[in-house]
Amino acid sequence: MKRLSLFLVLVTGVFTVVGFPDGAPVDACVKPRPNQPYHGQARPQPPSTNPFQVIQSSAQYGPGTQITVTIQGADYFKGFFIQARDVASNGWLGEWVETPNTKIHPECSAITHADPKPKQQAVLVWQAPHNVQPGQVYFTGTVLKEYTMFWSNIVSQVAQ
């Protein structure tokens, strides 16, 4: 019995350390802390220490418009979870074009990493619905350097 207990503790520890190597689960969209991972006792790093940027090619959208969203920084990162939101309503909006090493959550206009490999940059493509009036969009979410080191509630900037 003692060995079984030790085995279970070790296995649980391994899964806790590995986390979500293939991206955030869809329930990240609707948890009490939306767009923030639940990684045990780990909490987001202070915003002032964020080494990453989320840059969007435009804030304006029209029917079917595509906007490029780039995650970049001075350091490597392992994961991300980014959502598209309408500026006027703050509601989820549009869909993501699947690109290599990404996973899409269409239920909440979100995209996440699909592998835990270190990345220096991720270039993502978002598309506005074909049946909408023109408006403005922003992108928000989390970038993870490591399982227990991440920055949440990052808001995109429009490229200059």
PyMOL commands that set and color helices and strands:
alter all, ss='L'
color gray80, all
select helices_A, chain A and resi 2-18+26-29+47-49+106-108
alter helices_A, ss='H'
color red, helices_A
select strands_A, chain A and resi 52-56+60-61+66-77+79-86+95-97+102-105+110-113+119-127+135-146+149-155+157-158
alter strands_A, ss='S'
color yellow, strands_A
deselect
rebuild
show_as cartoon
